[in-house]
């Protein structure tokens, strides 16, 4: 992932991107149950695929039909809440 692949205005410059990229901080997520969802038509889908592939074990969730909008997020809400409930029960 590169700064020029990010949404316009999301980062000040390449250094800001590098300093805040989640990909450089993945060891901090070790041992945390994760769910990563993204709509296939969402502009963040390409980097979300990279992120999901970089995390081991692969997080719950996935890339499903939809975009970066309330309709997609509502379609995922039940599964996301079930995931949280499962984590709270353990």
Phi and psi in radians as a Rosetta constraint file:
Dihedral C 1 N 2 CA 2 C 2 CIRCULARHARMONIC -2.270 0.35
Dihedral N 2 CA 2 C 2 N 3 CIRCULARHARMONIC 2.715 0.35
Dihedral C 2 N 3 CA 3 C 3 CIRCULARHARMONIC -0.972 0.35
Dihedral N 3 CA 3 C 3 N 4 CIRCULARHARMONIC -0.626 0.35
Dihedral C 3 N 4 CA 4 C 4 CIRCULARHARMONIC -1.276 0.35
Dihedral N 4 CA 4 C 4 N 5 CIRCULARHARMONIC -0.093 0.35
Dihedral C 4 N 5 CA 5 C 5 CIRCULARHARMONIC -1.666 0.35
Dihedral N 5 CA 5 C 5 N 6 CIRCULARHARMONIC -0.047 0.35
Dihedral C 5 N 6 CA 6 C 6 CIRCULARHARMONIC -1.521 0.35
Dihedral N 6 CA 6 C 6 N 7 CIRCULARHARMONIC 2.876 0.35
Dihedral C 6 N 7 CA 7 C 7 CIRCULARHARMONIC -1.098 0.35
Dihedral N 7 CA 7 C 7 N 8 CIRCULARHARMONIC 2.475 0.35
Dihedral C 7 N 8 CA 8 C 8 CIRCULARHARMONIC -0.942 0.35
Dihedral N 8 CA 8 C 8 N 9 CIRCULARHARMONIC 2.259 0.35
Dihedral C 8 N 9 CA 9 C 9 CIRCULARHARMONIC 1.445 0.35
Dihedral N 9 CA 9 C 9 N 10 CIRCULARHARMONIC -0.064 0.35
Dihedral C 9 N 10 CA 10 C 10 CIRCULARHARMONIC -1.198 0.35
Dihedral N 10 CA 10 C 10 N 11 CIRCULARHARMONIC -0.560 0.35
Dihedral C 10 N 11 CA 11 C 11 CIRCULARHARMONIC -2.331 0.35
Dihedral N 11 CA 11 C 11 N 12 CIRCULARHARMONIC 2.647 0.35
Dihedral C 11 N 12 CA 12 C 12 CIRCULARHARMONIC -1.211 0.35
Dihedral N 12 CA 12 C 12 N 13 CIRCULARHARMONIC -0.704 0.35
Dihedral C 12 N 13 CA 13 C 13 CIRCULARHARMONIC -2.905 0.35
Dihedral N 13 CA 13 C 13 N 14 CIRCULARHARMONIC -3.077 0.35
Dihedral C 13 N 14 CA 14 C 14 CIRCULARHARMONIC -1.060 0.35
Dihedral N 14 CA 14 C 14 N 15 CIRCULARHARMONIC -0.653 0.35
Dihedral C 14 N 15 CA 15 C 15 CIRCULARHARMONIC -1.159 0.35
Dihedral N 15 CA 15 C 15 N 16 CIRCULARHARMONIC -0.731 0.35
Dihedral C 15 N 16 CA 16 C 16 CIRCULARHARMONIC -1.062 0.35
Dihedral N 16 CA 16 C 16 N 17 CIRCULARHARMONIC -0.735 0.35
Dihedral C 16 N 17 CA 17 C 17 CIRCULARHARMONIC -1.043 0.35
Dihedral N 17 CA 17 C 17 N 18 CIRCULARHARMONIC -0.865 0.35
Dihedral C 17 N 18 CA 18 C 18 CIRCULARHARMONIC -1.079 0.35
Dihedral N 18 CA 18 C 18 N 19 CIRCULARHARMONIC -0.705 0.35
Dihedral C 18 N 19 CA 19 C 19 CIRCULARHARMONIC -1.154 0.35
Dihedral N 19 CA 19 C 19 N 20 CIRCULARHARMONIC -0.487 0.35
Dihedral C 19 N 20 CA 20 C 20 CIRCULARHARMONIC -2.026 0.35
Dihedral N 20 CA 20 C 20 N 21 CIRCULARHARMONIC 0.104 0.35
Dihedral C 20 N 21 CA 21 C 21 CIRCULARHARMONIC -1.179 0.35
Dihedral N 21 CA 21 C 21 N 22 CIRCULARHARMONIC 2.220 0.35
Dihedral C 21 N 22 CA 22 C 22 CIRCULARHARMONIC -1.080 0.35
Dihedral N 22 CA 22 C 22 N 23 CIRCULARHARMONIC -0.467 0.35
Dihedral C 22 N 23 CA 23 C 23 CIRCULARHARMONIC -1.103 0.35
Dihedral N 23 CA 23 C 23 N 24 CIRCULARHARMONIC -0.454 0.35
Dihedral C 23 N 24 CA 24 C 24 CIRCULARHARMONIC -1.514 0.35
Dihedral N 24 CA 24 C 24 N 25 CIRCULARHARMONIC -0.104 0.35
Dihedral C 24 N 25 CA 25 C 25 CIRCULARHARMONIC -2.033 0.35
Dihedral N 25 CA 25 C 25 N 26 CIRCULARHARMONIC 0.280 0.35
Dihedral C 25 N 26 CA 26 C 26 CIRCULARHARMONIC -1.015 0.35
Dihedral N 26 CA 26 C 26 N 27 CIRCULARHARMONIC -0.600 0.35
Dihedral C 26 N 27 CA 27 C 27 CIRCULARHARMONIC -1.013 0.35
Dihedral N 27 CA 27 C 27 N 28 CIRCULARHARMONIC -0.455 0.35
Dihedral C 27 N 28 CA 28 C 28 CIRCULARHARMONIC -1.173 0.35
Dihedral N 28 CA 28 C 28 N 29 CIRCULARHARMONIC -0.320 0.35
Dihedral C 28 N 29 CA 29 C 29 CIRCULARHARMONIC -1.586 0.35
Dihedral N 29 CA 29 C 29 N 30 CIRCULARHARMONIC -0.070 0.35
Dihedral C 29 N 30 CA 30 C 30 CIRCULARHARMONIC -0.959 0.35
Dihedral N 30 CA 30 C 30 N 31 CIRCULARHARMONIC 2.294 0.35
Dihedral C 30 N 31 CA 31 C 31 CIRCULARHARMONIC 1.444 0.35
Dihedral N 31 CA 31 C 31 N 32 CIRCULARHARMONIC 0.003 0.35
Dihedral C 31 N 32 CA 32 C 32 CIRCULARHARMONIC -1.777 0.35
Dihedral N 32 CA 32 C 32 N 33 CIRCULARHARMONIC 2.242 0.35
Dihedral C 32 N 33 CA 33 C 33 CIRCULARHARMONIC -1.194 0.35
Dihedral N 33 CA 33 C 33 N 34 CIRCULARHARMONIC 2.231 0.35
Dihedral C 33 N 34 CA 34 C 34 CIRCULARHARMONIC -2.158 0.35
Dihedral N 34 CA 34 C 34 N 35 CIRCULARHARMONIC 2.570 0.35
Dihedral C 34 N 35 CA 35 C 35 CIRCULARHARMONIC -2.298 0.35
Dihedral N 35 CA 35 C 35 N 36 CIRCULARHARMONIC 2.206 0.35
Dihedral C 35 N 36 CA 36 C 36 CIRCULARHARMONIC -2.238 0.35
Dihedral N 36 CA 36 C 36 N 37 CIRCULARHARMONIC 1.969 0.35
Dihedral C 36 N 37 CA 37 C 37 CIRCULARHARMONIC -1.996 0.35
Dihedral N 37 CA 37 C 37 N 38 CIRCULARHARMONIC 2.631 0.35
Dihedral C 37 N 38 CA 38 C 38 CIRCULARHARMONIC -2.818 0.35
Dihedral N 38 CA 38 C 38 N 39 CIRCULARHARMONIC 2.497 0.35
Dihedral C 38 N 39 CA 39 C 39 CIRCULARHARMONIC -1.316 0.35
Dihedral N 39 CA 39 C 39 N 40 CIRCULARHARMONIC 2.459 0.35
Dihedral C 39 N 40 CA 40 C 40 CIRCULARHARMONIC -1.070 0.35
Dihedral N 40 CA 40 C 40 N 41 CIRCULARHARMONIC -0.501 0.35
Dihedral C 40 N 41 CA 41 C 41 CIRCULARHARMONIC -1.628 0.35
Dihedral N 41 CA 41 C 41 N 42 CIRCULARHARMONIC 0.047 0.35
Dihedral C 41 N 42 CA 42 C 42 CIRCULARHARMONIC -1.284 0.35
Dihedral N 42 CA 42 C 42 N 43 CIRCULARHARMONIC 2.447 0.35
Dihedral C 42 N 43 CA 43 C 43 CIRCULARHARMONIC -1.087 0.35
Dihedral N 43 CA 43 C 43 N 44 CIRCULARHARMONIC -0.334 0.35
Dihedral C 43 N 44 CA 44 C 44 CIRCULARHARMONIC -1.532 0.35
Dihedral N 44 CA 44 C 44 N 45 CIRCULARHARMONIC -0.045 0.35
Dihedral C 44 N 45 CA 45 C 45 CIRCULARHARMONIC -1.014 0.35
Dihedral N 45 CA 45 C 45 N 46 CIRCULARHARMONIC -0.771 0.35
Dihedral C 45 N 46 CA 46 C 46 CIRCULARHARMONIC -1.029 0.35
Dihedral N 46 CA 46 C 46 N 47 CIRCULARHARMONIC -0.817 0.35
Dihedral C 46 N 47 CA 47 C 47 CIRCULARHARMONIC -1.261 0.35
Dihedral N 47 CA 47 C 47 N 48 CIRCULARHARMONIC -0.503 0.35
Dihedral C 47 N 48 CA 48 C 48 CIRCULARHARMONIC -1.157 0.35
Dihedral N 48 CA 48 C 48 N 49 CIRCULARHARMONIC -0.657 0.35
Dihedral C 48 N 49 CA 49 C 49 CIRCULARHARMONIC -1.089 0.35
Dihedral N 49 CA 49 C 49 N 50 CIRCULARHARMONIC -0.756 0.35
Dihedral C 49 N 50 CA 50 C 50 CIRCULARHARMONIC -1.063 0.35
Dihedral N 50 CA 50 C 50 N 51 CIRCULARHARMONIC -0.815 0.35
Dihedral C 50 N 51 CA 51 C 51 CIRCULARHARMONIC -1.065 0.35
Dihedral N 51 CA 51 C 51 N 52 CIRCULARHARMONIC -0.863 0.35
Dihedral C 51 N 52 CA 52 C 52 CIRCULARHARMONIC -1.029 0.35
Dihedral N 52 CA 52 C 52 N 53 CIRCULARHARMONIC -0.672 0.35
Dihedral C 52 N 53 CA 53 C 53 CIRCULARHARMONIC -1.236 0.35
Dihedral N 53 CA 53 C 53 N 54 CIRCULARHARMONIC -0.454 0.35
Dihedral C 53 N 54 CA 54 C 54 CIRCULARHARMONIC -1.463 0.35
Dihedral N 54 CA 54 C 54 N 55 CIRCULARHARMONIC -0.275 0.35
Dihedral C 54 N 55 CA 55 C 55 CIRCULARHARMONIC -1.658 0.35
Dihedral N 55 CA 55 C 55 N 56 CIRCULARHARMONIC 2.318 0.35
Dihedral C 55 N 56 CA 56 C 56 CIRCULARHARMONIC -2.232 0.35
Dihedral N 56 CA 56 C 56 N 57 CIRCULARHARMONIC 2.224 0.35
Dihedral C 56 N 57 CA 57 C 57 CIRCULARHARMONIC -1.222 0.35
Dihedral N 57 CA 57 C 57 N 58 CIRCULARHARMONIC 2.788 0.35
Dihedral C 57 N 58 CA 58 C 58 CIRCULARHARMONIC -0.987 0.35
Dihedral N 58 CA 58 C 58 N 59 CIRCULARHARMONIC 2.286 0.35
Dihedral C 58 N 59 CA 59 C 59 CIRCULARHARMONIC -1.160 0.35
Dihedral N 59 CA 59 C 59 N 60 CIRCULARHARMONIC 2.771 0.35
Dihedral C 59 N 60 CA 60 C 60 CIRCULARHARMONIC -1.094 0.35
Dihedral N 60 CA 60 C 60 N 61 CIRCULARHARMONIC 2.961 0.35
Dihedral C 60 N 61 CA 61 C 61 CIRCULARHARMONIC 1.591 0.35
Dihedral N 61 CA 61 C 61 N 62 CIRCULARHARMONIC -2.704 0.35
Dihedral C 61 N 62 CA 62 C 62 CIRCULARHARMONIC 2.847 0.35
Dihedral N 62 CA 62 C 62 N 63 CIRCULARHARMONIC -2.985 0.35
Dihedral C 62 N 63 CA 63 C 63 CIRCULARHARMONIC -1.758 0.35
Dihedral N 63 CA 63 C 63 N 64 CIRCULARHARMONIC 1.997 0.35
Dihedral C 63 N 64 CA 64 C 64 CIRCULARHARMONIC -2.092 0.35
Dihedral N 64 CA 64 C 64 N 65 CIRCULARHARMONIC 2.834 0.35
Dihedral C 64 N 65 CA 65 C 65 CIRCULARHARMONIC -0.976 0.35
Dihedral N 65 CA 65 C 65 N 66 CIRCULARHARMONIC 2.424 0.35
Dihedral C 65 N 66 CA 66 C 66 CIRCULARHARMONIC 2.427 0.35
Dihedral N 66 CA 66 C 66 N 67 CIRCULARHARMONIC 3.132 0.35
Dihedral C 66 N 67 CA 67 C 67 CIRCULARHARMONIC -2.204 0.35
Dihedral N 67 CA 67 C 67 N 68 CIRCULARHARMONIC -2.823 0.35
Dihedral C 67 N 68 CA 68 C 68 CIRCULARHARMONIC -1.651 0.35
Dihedral N 68 CA 68 C 68 N 69 CIRCULARHARMONIC 1.231 0.35
Dihedral C 68 N 69 CA 69 C 69 CIRCULARHARMONIC -2.656 0.35
Dihedral N 69 CA 69 C 69 N 70 CIRCULARHARMONIC 2.949 0.35
Dihedral C 69 N 70 CA 70 C 70 CIRCULARHARMONIC -1.048 0.35
Dihedral N 70 CA 70 C 70 N 71 CIRCULARHARMONIC -0.612 0.35
Dihedral C 70 N 71 CA 71 C 71 CIRCULARHARMONIC -1.049 0.35
Dihedral N 71 CA 71 C 71 N 72 CIRCULARHARMONIC -0.805 0.35
Dihedral C 71 N 72 CA 72 C 72 CIRCULARHARMONIC -1.126 0.35
Dihedral N 72 CA 72 C 72 N 73 CIRCULARHARMONIC -0.849 0.35
Dihedral C 72 N 73 CA 73 C 73 CIRCULARHARMONIC -1.065 0.35
Dihedral N 73 CA 73 C 73 N 74 CIRCULARHARMONIC -0.700 0.35
Dihedral C 73 N 74 CA 74 C 74 CIRCULARHARMONIC -1.102 0.35
Dihedral N 74 CA 74 C 74 N 75 CIRCULARHARMONIC -0.613 0.35
Dihedral C 74 N 75 CA 75 C 75 CIRCULARHARMONIC -1.159 0.35
Dihedral N 75 CA 75 C 75 N 76 CIRCULARHARMONIC -0.374 0.35
Dihedral C 75 N 76 CA 76 C 76 CIRCULARHARMONIC -1.719 0.35
Dihedral N 76 CA 76 C 76 N 77 CIRCULARHARMONIC -0.215 0.35
Dihedral C 76 N 77 CA 77 C 77 CIRCULARHARMONIC -0.996 0.35
Dihedral N 77 CA 77 C 77 N 78 CIRCULARHARMONIC -0.788 0.35
Dihedral C 77 N 78 CA 78 C 78 CIRCULARHARMONIC -1.087 0.35
Dihedral N 78 CA 78 C 78 N 79 CIRCULARHARMONIC -0.780 0.35
Dihedral C 78 N 79 CA 79 C 79 CIRCULARHARMONIC -1.163 0.35
Dihedral N 79 CA 79 C 79 N 80 CIRCULARHARMONIC -0.653 0.35
Dihedral C 79 N 80 CA 80 C 80 CIRCULARHARMONIC -1.159 0.35
Dihedral N 80 CA 80 C 80 N 81 CIRCULARHARMONIC -0.751 0.35
Dihedral C 80 N 81 CA 81 C 81 CIRCULARHARMONIC -1.142 0.35
Dihedral N 81 CA 81 C 81 N 82 CIRCULARHARMONIC -0.659 0.35
Dihedral C 81 N 82 CA 82 C 82 CIRCULARHARMONIC -1.108 0.35
Dihedral N 82 CA 82 C 82 N 83 CIRCULARHARMONIC -0.684 0.35
Dihedral C 82 N 83 CA 83 C 83 CIRCULARHARMONIC -1.096 0.35
Dihedral N 83 CA 83 C 83 N 84 CIRCULARHARMONIC -0.813 0.35
Dihedral C 83 N 84 CA 84 C 84 CIRCULARHARMONIC -1.084 0.35
Dihedral N 84 CA 84 C 84 N 85 CIRCULARHARMONIC -0.776 0.35
Dihedral C 84 N 85 CA 85 C 85 CIRCULARHARMONIC -1.049 0.35
Dihedral N 85 CA 85 C 85 N 86 CIRCULARHARMONIC -0.726 0.35
Dihedral C 85 N 86 CA 86 C 86 CIRCULARHARMONIC -1.094 0.35
Dihedral N 86 CA 86 C 86 N 87 CIRCULARHARMONIC -0.727 0.35
Dihedral C 86 N 87 CA 87 C 87 CIRCULARHARMONIC -1.186 0.35
Dihedral N 87 CA 87 C 87 N 88 CIRCULARHARMONIC -0.644 0.35
Dihedral C 87 N 88 CA 88 C 88 CIRCULARHARMONIC -1.221 0.35
Dihedral N 88 CA 88 C 88 N 89 CIRCULARHARMONIC -0.464 0.35
Dihedral C 88 N 89 CA 89 C 89 CIRCULARHARMONIC -1.378 0.35
Dihedral N 89 CA 89 C 89 N 90 CIRCULARHARMONIC -0.251 0.35
